[in-house]
Each structure stands twice: as structure tokens, then as C-alpha cells.
């Protein structure tokens, strides 16, 4: 997270507080655009960006790639579940007719 804060300070001229607030706004915006069952992943991703003592962190681009891969997997699972439910609905509808 510190790396992102530093980039916001350097590239956008923000103070540390402004950069941290910007990250919070972006996080909430992204969460608001995702289905609720995926929104928790955003919190996890941002939490994983926080500095941990002695832990080597991946670069922001690798973390973003991991996040997007995870989102893709969850979206595919969600789509498959939805497809099965719709299919089951129509199978049950035909039985009732």
C-alpha cells in the first residue's frame, strides 16, 4: 500500500493523507461496481498491499494481475452457477407442464 501512496504523492502531487483517502475512495468505488460476493476480495487485495514487517511484497502490477485473475475465476464460477440455476428452472418448468 505504501508503494501506491508514494506513487500518488509523486505523480499526482498528493499529500500522504490525500493519497490514503484516494485509495479508500477507489476501493469503495470498485467494491460498489462488483457483485456482493466478490466485493470482499477487493478488501483482501487492498489488505494484502499493506506493508508487513519483513515480508517481501510483489510489485503493484503483479498484485493487480493476481487480483484480476481471481476476479475472473469468481465471475466464471458465478456464471456457471447462474447457468445451472436457469437450466434447472426450465427443466422443472417443463415437468410441471
Secondary structure as UniProt FT lines:
FT   HELIX           2..12
FT   HELIX           16..33
FT   HELIX           36..49
FT   TURN            53..54
FT   HELIX           60..96
//
